[in-house]
Amino acid sequence: MSIEPDTKDWTWVLREPCPECGLSSAGVEPRAVAGLVRGSLPVWTVVLQRPGVAERPDPSTWSPLEYACHVRDVFSLFAERLELMLSADEARFESWDQDLTAVEQRYAEQDPAAVSAALVAAGAGLADAFEAVPDDAWGRTGLRSDGSTFTVETFAQYFWHDVAHHLHDVGA
């Protein structure tokens, strides 16, 4: 079953609370994101141990397994982008087609135990990277190819909304 691609520009979550998950990203302390990530890892591990983890609740919604694969890849992608923002002035990065990745990587067919191990490893790596951001680097900028501009601070807030929102999506 095919999922309709998500083409929304989610950067609005930096300005207003998300009505779906309830998170106000602007209120997230960027330096706390590493701890939030670490705290989410055991939750994702439990989600991936559920019976029926690969079953979609309806044809237009990812299964918990697919959401976990996405979050694993978000952890890796954001670690790369954070490194780029910290090492290059006015870093630029391409927009990511998450839906194409889900199809190409066959999220629905992946082994939950392997996904769990990779998600935990990628999340721990990203948490380490956020913890290592120097105090004077939170204002460094990055520009997504669609024109969205982030500082490391807003990048952390935007990122955390994605993870928190998907925890909400899977009922965790």
Secondary structure, DSSP 4 states (H G I P E B T S, - for coil): -PPPP----GGGGGTS--TTT---GGGS-GGGHHHHHHHHHHHHHHHTTSTTTT--SSTTS--HHHHHHHHHHHHHHHHHHHHHHHHSTTEEE----HHHHHHHTTGGGS-HHHHHHHHHHHHHHHHHHHHT--GGGTT-EEEETTS-EEEHHHHHHHHHHHHHHHHHHTT-
